[in-house]
Amino acid sequence: MNSSYTVHRAGRKEWTGLAVLLLPLLFVSMDVSVLYFAVPYLSVELEPTSAQQLWIFDVYGFVLAGLLIPMGALGDRIGRRRLLLTGAFAFGAASLLAAYAPNAELLIAARAVLGVAGATLMPSTLALIRNLFHDERQRGTAIGIWTGATSAGIALGPVLSGLLLEHFWWGSVFLINLPFMVLLLVLAPVLVPEFRASGLGRFDWLSGLLSLAAVLPVIWGVKELARTGALVSSAAAIVAGLAVGLVFLRRQARHPSPLVDVALFRRRAFGGAAALNVVAMFGVVGFALFATQYLQSVLGLSPLRAALWSVAPSLVIGGVAPLATALGRRFDRGLVMAGGFAVAACGFLLVTRVTPDSGLGLVLLVATTYAAGLVTVMALVTEVALGVAPPERAGSASAILESATELGGALGMALLGSLGSAIYRSSVTSGAPDGVPSAALDLARETLGGAQAVAASLPGSVGDAVLRLARESFVDGMHAAGVAAAVVMVGAAVVAGVGLRGLALGEESRQRAVQK
């Protein structure tokens, strides 16, 4: 059988199209974190209740996570560019509504619509890369750039928010989306080709609802466990979501036109890539909270300075994703991913060298090390998953990877956050100085921010002792979370090195081309 064939190589138009696709990616990623600094302004203007404030933050991520799989499958059927443009219009309209929301209820509704629109944009951008770049090497480079842009968007969100809020009102953090969505609507029809898969059948709306009902309780339960420690209600939500998930998977296995091709998970490359993506995001998101609190509450940096310094590692990490795909082409991908996890493990172990008196340089070195390792993994798992997925299923495959990202982030916050909080509370309880009222001690035990408030209200020497204890206890919790994360990374390195060793995406691509 003659296996020779010609692969169209992307030119200037395709690379410009990639730049256009990065526009929605950056802003959907930034909207996850863009409200961090806006809370005081929102509280004054809209006067939300505590429950409403939580929903203002969380509804975007919940809706985004719950709709990724249905939207990815819908794009495969109606056209990925069509869905992208529809989502861009909805994202812009919802941003305008959010910017001028007169009350908390309308802002929550606008954030929910932003989540729906974001769920159309994220898998569409990644799936369209599969259509723009047919050459394996070029596609790997494009995916590396895509991965770097995702990381950059999440990191830039708080910085952009802080800069805008210093000069404009809180709605400006949403209005910044509008010109870029308009640019996308103008340029995408010219530079990005349409793709609509044939033979997939009609969209199964019941499966879409089942997917939503499976993902939302799991994500909510994991986040609620991290936030409140409410084990019973969180576990009940997670179990209920998993039960619906089993029903969803059974329906996908039997339905003539499934949203998710269950056979994808039988390929070790795809199933392994999705699982490793969960682990990578477990480390990235799980430790972001510790790093942010350390910069602000231990080193005493202002929120804006802390956000600016937190972006500094991105200057190094931005080039890691394309480098990772280049290494994956030259060496075994499984071994390169194992190396990425090993580097991340070293970064997390380096956390144990951080003290309340450490300089900023050590903290930035820690963040750069573990993030560089994990971005290496994220770039390669995306390339592997898209490389083995059939082109007509690229949308749903992308959505599965994005869902794995959301789940990994939620697990990282819940498990690492809970471990750090438990160590913190235990350390504060055992080391509390004499003379601290029981009510004040209870508040100090809850969070480092609470301990700072208590310290400010106590007499000089006692307040200083409480503050010092709280900072040391927080660092103890951070050390424990770092060791736990390192252990998980080592396990993932073994799985990647053994389970994904020997992948040959180029050969698989050629076999598919010959069969066609």
C-alpha positions in Angstrom: 0.0 0.0 0.0 1.4 3.4 -1.0 1.5 5.6 2.0 2.8 8.7 0.2 0.6 11.8 0.3 0.9 15.6 0.3 0.0 17.6 3.4 -0.9 21.2 2.8 1.3 23.4 4.8 -0.1 26.5 6.4 0.9 29.9 5.1 0.6 33.6 6.1 -3.2 33.4 6.0 -3.5 30.5 8.3 -1.1 31.9 10.9 -2.9 35.2 10.8 -6.1 33.2 11.3 -4.5 31.7 14.4 -3.8 35.2 15.8 -7.5 36.0 15.3 -8.5 32.8 17.1 -6.4 33.8 20.1 -8.6 36.9 20.6 -11.6 35.1 22.1 -9.3 32.6 23.9 -7.5 35.4 25.8 -10.7 37.2 26.9 -12.6 34.0 27.8 -9.6 33.0 30.0 -9.3 36.5 31.5 -13.0 36.6 32.5 -12.3 33.8 34.9 -10.2 36.1 37.1 -11.0 39.6 35.9 -13.3 40.3 38.9 -10.7 39.7 41.6 -10.1 43.4 42.2 -13.6 44.7 41.4 -15.3 43.2 44.5 -15.1 46.4 46.7 -16.5 48.5 43.9 -19.3 46.1 43.1 -20.2 45.9 46.8 -20.6 49.7 47.0 -22.5 50.1 43.7 -24.7 47.1 43.6 -24.9 46.1 47.3 -25.0 42.3 46.7 -25.7 39.9 49.5 -23.0 37.4 50.4 -24.7 34.7 48.4 -25.1 37.0 45.4 -21.5 37.9 45.6 -20.5 34.3 45.4 -22.7 33.7 42.4 -21.3 36.8 40.6 -17.9 35.0 40.8 -19.0 31.4 40.3 -21.8 31.4 37.8 -19.5 32.1 34.9 -17.2 29.1 35.6 -20.1 26.8 36.4 -22.0 27.5 33.2 -18.8 27.4 31.1 -17.8 24.0 32.6 -21.2 22.5 32.2 -21.8 23.4 28.6 -18.3 22.7 27.1 -19.1 19.2 25.9 -22.6 20.0 24.4 -21.2 23.1 22.6 -18.2 21.3 21.2 -20.5 18.6 19.7 -22.8 21.3 18.4 -20.0 23.0 16.6 -19.0 19.8 14.9 -22.6 19.6 13.5 -23.6 23.2 12.6 -20.1 24.5 11.8 -17.3 25.5 14.1 -16.8 28.9 12.7 -20.5 29.6 12.8 -20.6 28.6 16.4 -17.5 30.8 17.1 -19.1 33.8 15.5 -22.4 33.3 17.3 -20.5 33.0 20.6 -18.4 36.1 19.9 -21.6 38.1 19.3 -23.2 36.7 22.5 -20.0 37.3 24.5 -19.9 41.0 23.4 -23.6 41.5 24.1 -23.3 39.9 27.6 -20.2 42.0 28.3 -22.2 45.2 27.5 -25.0 44.0 29.7 -22.7 43.2 32.6 -20.9 46.5 32.4 -24.1 48.5 32.9 -25.9 46.0 35.2 -28.0 48.1 37.6 -28.3 45.4 40.3 -26.7 42.1 41.4 -29.4 40.0 39.9 -28.8 41.3 36.4 -25.1 41.0 36.7 -25.4 37.4 37.7 -27.6 36.8 34.7 -25.1 38.5 32.4 -22.2 36.5 33.9 -24.3 33.3 33.1 -24.7 34.4 29.5 -21.0 35.1 29.4 -20.4 31.5 30.5 -22.7 30.1 27.7 -20.9 32.2 25.2 -17.5 31.2 26.6 -18.5 27.5 26.2 -19.0 28.1 22.5 -15.7 29.9 22.0 -13.2 27.7 23.9 -13.6 24.4 22.1 -14.3 26.2 18.7 -10.9 27.9 18.8 -9.0 24.7 19.5 -11.0 22.6 17.0 -10.5 25.2 14.2 -6.7 24.9 14.7 -7.2 21.3 13.6 -8.7 22.6 10.3 -6.2 25.4 9.8 -3.0 23.3 10.3 -2.9 19.9 8.6 0.9 19.5 8.9 1.7 17.8 12.2 4.7 20.0 13.0 2.9 23.2 12.3 -0.2 22.1 14.2 2.0 21.2 17.2 3.5 24.7 17.2 0.0 26.3 16.9 -1.3 24.3 19.8 1.7 25.3 21.8 0.9 29.0 21.1 -2.8 28.3 22.0 -1.7 26.8 25.3 0.5 29.7 26.2 -2.3 32.2 25.3 -4.7 30.3 27.7 -2.2 30.6 30.6 -1.5 34.2 29.8 -5.1 35.1 29.8 -5.7 33.7 33.2 -2.6 35.5 34.6 -3.4 38.8 32.9 -7.0 39.0 34.2 -6.2 40.4 37.6 -3.6 42.8 36.2 -5.9 44.2 33.6 -8.7 44.5 36.2 -6.4 46.4 38.6 -5.2 48.8 35.9 -8.7 49.6 34.6 -10.1 50.1 38.1 -7.5 52.6 38.9 -8.8 54.9 36.1 -12.4 53.8 35.3 -15.5 52.3 37.0 -16.0 48.6 37.6 -17.9 48.0 34.4 -14.8 48.7 32.4 -13.5 45.2 33.1 -16.3 43.9 30.9 -16.2 46.6 28.2 -12.6 45.8 27.3 -14.1 42.6 25.7 -16.1 44.5 23.1 -13.5 45.8 20.6 -11.8 42.5 20.4 -15.1 40.6 19.8 -16.0 43.0 17.0 -12.5 42.4 15.5 -13.1 38.7 15.6 -16.5 39.1 13.9 -14.9 41.1 11.1 -11.8 39.0 10.5 -12.8 35.4 11.2 -15.1 35.0 8.2 -12.1 36.1 6.0 -9.2 34.2 7.6 -10.8 31.2 9.3 -12.3 28.4 7.1 -15.6 26.8 8.1 -15.8 23.2 9.0 -18.9 21.1 9.5 -18.6 17.3 10.0 -20.8 15.1 7.9 -22.5 11.9 9.0 -22.7 12.8 12.7 -26.5 12.9 12.8 -28.7 15.3 14.6 -27.8 17.0 17.9 -29.0 14.9 20.9 -30.5 17.5 23.3 -31.2 15.0 26.0 -27.5 14.1 26.1 -26.7 17.8 26.3 -28.9 18.1 29.4 -27.4 15.0 30.9 -23.9 16.4 30.3 -24.8 19.6 32.1 -26.5 17.7 34.9 -23.3 15.6 35.4 -20.7 18.3 35.3 -22.3 21.0 37.3 -22.9 19.1 40.6 -19.3 17.7 40.5 -17.7 21.1 39.9 -20.0 22.7 42.5 -19.3 20.0 45.1 -15.6 20.2 44.7 -15.5 24.0 44.9 -17.9 24.0 47.9 -15.7 21.5 49.7 -12.7 23.8 49.2 -14.7 26.9 50.3 -16.7 25.7 53.3 -15.5 22.2 54.1 -19.1 21.0 54.0 -18.4 17.3 53.5 -21.9 15.9 53.4 -23.5 18.3 50.9 -20.4 18.4 48.8 -20.1 14.6 48.7 -23.8 14.3 47.9 -23.5 16.7 44.9 -20.4 14.9 43.6 -22.0 11.5 43.9 -25.1 12.7 42.2 -23.1 14.2 39.3 -21.1 11.0 38.9 -24.3 9.0 38.8 -25.7 11.2 36.0 -22.4 11.0 34.3 -22.7 7.2 34.1 -26.2 7.6 32.6 -24.7 10.0 30.1 -21.9 7.7 29.1 -24.3 4.7 28.7 -26.4 6.9 26.4 -23.3 7.9 24.4 -22.3 4.2 23.9 -25.8 3.3 22.6 -26.9 6.4 20.8 -26.6 6.5 16.9 -25.4 10.1 17.1 -23.6 10.6 20.4 -22.2 13.9 21.5 -19.0 12.1 22.7 -17.4 9.2 20.9 -16.8 6.8 23.8 -14.4 4.9 21.6 -12.0 7.8 22.0 -11.3 6.8 25.6 -10.3 3.4 24.5 -7.3 4.9 22.8 -4.6 5.2 25.4 -3.3 8.4 23.9 -6.6 10.3 24.2 -7.7 8.9 27.6 -4.2 9.3 29.0 -4.0 12.8 27.7 -7.3 13.8 29.2 -6.3 12.3 32.6 -2.9 14.0 32.6 -4.6 17.3 31.7 -6.6 17.0 34.9 -3.4 16.4 36.9 -1.6 19.4 35.3 -4.5 21.8 36.1 -4.7 20.3 39.6 -1.2 21.7 40.2 -1.5 25.0 38.3 -4.8 26.1 39.9 -4.4 24.4 43.2 -1.3 26.4 44.0 -2.3 29.7 42.5 -4.3 30.5 45.6 -1.3 29.9 47.9 1.0 32.1 45.7 -1.5 35.0 45.6 -2.1 34.9 49.3 1.6 34.7 50.0 2.4 37.8 47.9 -0.3 39.9 49.5 -0.8 38.6 53.1 2.7 37.4 53.9 5.0 39.7 51.9 2.5 42.6 52.2 2.3 43.6 48.6 -0.7 45.6 47.4 -3.2 43.7 45.2 -2.0 45.4 42.0 1.7 44.9 42.8 1.0 41.3 43.7 -0.8 40.8 40.4 1.9 42.4 38.4 4.6 40.3 40.0 2.5 37.1 39.5 2.6 37.8 35.7 6.5 37.9 35.8 6.9 34.1 35.5 4.6 34.2 32.4 7.4 36.1 30.5 9.4 32.8 30.8 6.5 30.4 30.6 5.2 32.0 27.4 7.9 30.4 25.4 7.7 27.0 27.1 4.6 25.7 25.2 6.0 26.0 21.7 9.4 24.6 23.0 7.5 21.7 24.5 5.9 20.8 21.1 9.3 21.0 19.4 10.8 18.7 22.0 7.9 16.3 21.5 8.7 16.1 17.8 12.3 15.3 18.4 12.0 13.0 21.5 9.4 10.6 22.8 6.3 12.6 23.8 5.6 10.4 26.8 9.1 11.0 28.1 8.9 14.7 27.5 5.6 14.9 29.5 7.2 12.8 32.2 10.1 15.3 32.3 7.5 18.2 32.6 5.9 16.6 35.6 9.4 16.0 37.1 10.3 19.7 36.7 6.9 20.6 38.3 7.6 18.2 41.2 11.0 20.0 41.8 9.2 23.3 41.8 6.6 22.1 44.4 9.4 20.7 46.6 11.2 24.0 46.3 8.1 25.5 48.1 9.4 23.9 51.3 12.3 26.4 51.2 10.0 29.4 51.3 9.7 31.1 54.7 7.7 34.2 55.9 10.9 36.2 55.4 11.9 34.8 52.0 12.5 37.4 49.3 10.3 37.8 46.3 12.9 36.1 44.1 12.5 32.7 45.6 8.7 32.8 45.3 9.0 33.7 41.6 11.5 31.0 41.0 9.1 28.4 42.6 6.2 29.6 40.4 8.2 29.7 37.3 9.6 26.2 37.8 6.4 24.3 38.5 4.4 26.3 35.9 7.0 25.7 33.2 6.8 22.0 33.9 3.1 21.9 33.8 2.7 24.1 30.7 5.0 21.6 29.0 2.6 18.8 29.8 -0.5 20.8 28.9 0.9 21.7 25.4 1.7 18.1 24.6 -1.5 16.5 25.9 -3.5 18.9 23.8 -1.4 18.0 20.7 -1.7 14.3 21.4 -5.5 14.4 22.0 -6.2 16.3 18.8 -3.7 14.2 16.9 -5.5 11.0 17.6 -9.1 12.3 17.5 -10.8 12.0 14.1 -11.0 15.4 12.4 -14.8 15.3 12.5 -14.7 14.9 16.2 -12.2 17.7 17.0 -14.9 19.9 18.5 -16.1 17.3 21.0 -12.5 16.2 21.7 -11.5 19.8 22.4 -14.5 20.2 24.8 -13.5 17.0 26.7 -10.0 18.5 27.2 -11.5 21.8 28.4 -13.8 19.9 30.8 -10.8 18.1 32.1 -9.1 21.4 32.7 -12.1 22.7 34.7 -12.3 19.6 36.8 -8.5 19.6 37.5 -8.6 23.2 38.6 -11.5 22.5 40.9 -9.8 19.5 42.4 -6.6 21.4 43.0 -8.4 24.2 44.8 -10.4 21.7 46.9 -7.7 19.1 47.8 -4.6 21.2 48.1 -6.6 24.1 49.6 -8.2 21.9 52.2 -4.9 20.4 53.2 -3.3 23.8 53.5 -6.2 25.1 55.5 -6.2 22.1 57.9 -2.5 22.6 58.6 -3.0 26.3 59.1 -5.9 25.8 61.6 -4.0 23.2 63.6 -0.8 25.3 63.8 -2.7 28.5 64.8 -4.6 26.5 67.5 -1.6 24.9 69.0 0.6 28.0 68.9 -1.8 30.8 69.9 -0.3 33.2 72.5 -1.9 34.0 75.8 -4.3 36.9 76.0 -6.2 36.3 72.7 -10.0 36.2 73.3 -11.7 32.9 72.2 -13.9 34.7 69.6 -10.8 36.4 68.1 -8.9 33.1 68.0 -11.8 31.4 66.2 -11.6 34.1 63.5 -7.8 33.9 63.3 -8.1 30.2 62.8 -10.3 30.5 59.8 -8.1 32.4 57.3 -4.9 34.4 57.1 -7.0 37.5 56.3 -9.0 36.9 59.5 -5.8 36.6 61.5 -4.6 39.9 60.1 -7.9 41.6 61.2 -7.6 40.1 64.7 -3.9 41.2 65.0 -4.8 44.7 64.1 -7.4 44.8 66.9 -5.1 43.5 69.7 -2.5 45.3 71.8 0.9 45.7 70.1 3.0 42.7 71.3 0.0 40.3 71.3 -1.1 41.4 67.9 2.4 41.1 66.5 2.6 37.6 67.9 -0.7 36.6 66.3 0.3 38.0 63.0 3.7 36.2 63.0 2.0 32.9 64.1 -0.6 33.2 61.3 2.0 33.9 58.6 4.2 31.0 59.8 1.1 28.7 60.0 0.1 29.7 56.4 3.6 28.8 55.2 3.4 25.5 57.0 0.2 24.7 55.2 1.8 25.8 51.9 4.7 23.5 52.6 2.4 20.5 53.1 0.4 21.3 50.0 3.7 21.6 48.1 4.9 18.2 49.2 1.5 16.7 48.4 1.5 18.3 44.9 5.0 17.0 44.3 4.0 13.4 45.2 1.1 13.7 42.7 3.4 15.0 40.0 5.9 12.2 40.5 3.0 9.7 40.1 1.9 11.5 36.9 5.5 11.4 35.6 5.5 7.6 36.0 2.1 7.3 34.2 3.2 9.5 31.4 6.6 7.9 30.9 5.2 4.3 30.9 1.6 4.7 29.6 2.2 7.2 26.8 5.7 6.2 25.7 6.1 5.3 22.1 3.3 7.5 20.6 3.7 8.1 16.9 1.1 10.7 15.8 2.6 11.1 12.4 2.1 7.4 11.6 -1.4 7.4 12.8 -2.2 10.5 10.7 -0.7 8.9 7.6 -2.7 5.7 8.1 -5.9 7.8 8.3 -5.0 9.7 5.2 -4.2 6.5 3.3 -7.5 4.9 4.3 -9.4 7.9 3.0 
